[in-house]
Amino acid sequence: MLRGWAIVLMVLYHFVFDLDYFAVYDIDVSSSFWLAVARAAASLFLLLVGLSLTLSHSRARLLGQEDRFRFRLLKRSAWILGLALGITLVTYIFIGKGFIVFGVLHLIGLSLLLAYPFLRLHKANFIFGLLFILLGVYLQTISVGFPWLLWLGLAPMDFYSVDYFPVFPWFGVILVGMGLGSLLYPGYRRRIPVPDLSLSPFVRFLAFLGHSSLAIYLVHQPVMIAIMYLGGVSLAWH
């Protein structure tokens, strides 16, 4: 359900961003409100990536399947990084300047590998997560003359991308999520009782969005852009 909320916020922000980017409607997407929506969506989604990693690892350890867990983690990372490289290529071809060099999928794909040694640190990940975030905030004040460390958070002064999520600070959010997973689900058991909301159609809809988050992420932008384009053509025709 929470991942579904993150998807709703993401689609809302991207819809507003597209309206402004393609000059359909003038909206200040750099305003504090829309930046808060974008960061809330990204932060919630990445927190849940970390929490889900903790749950998967705890389950694998209980079942004695840690070797299988490592293989699945590597396979999932390769799959997501492959999709991320495809997005880099497509955005380079179709939008040129501002194309996605290291976006949220690049971050998640790499983070699945980076996170493995942190899984045994449990609640200490709160500390490491905070350190990554603080260092990321500091790196944003530094500019370099080359693009090779973009993935870490060191960018040239004139760098611009429509989707940029470097390891510093955003991997720190995933680590905080891993800390939350250890706090809320020790030994793969929920510590705090949660009411059963599954009878609510709205909750089931959000859960469906959450289960389909990767597919929605991949298709929502082309669909929205196509709708805006067709709408513009229709208005021009009339």
ABEGO torsion letter per residue (X at the ends): XAAAAAAAAAAAAAAAAAAAAAGABBBBAABAAAAAAAAAAAAAAAAAAAAAAAAAAAAAAAAGAAAAAAAAAAAAAAAAAAAAAAAAAAAAAAAEBGBBABBAAAAAAAAAAAAAAAAAAEAAAAAAAAAAAAAAAAAAABBBABAAAAAAGBBBAABBBABBBBAOAAAAAAAAAAAAAAAABBGGBBABBBBBAAABAAAAAAAAAAAAAAAAAAAAAAAAAAAAAAAAAAAAAX
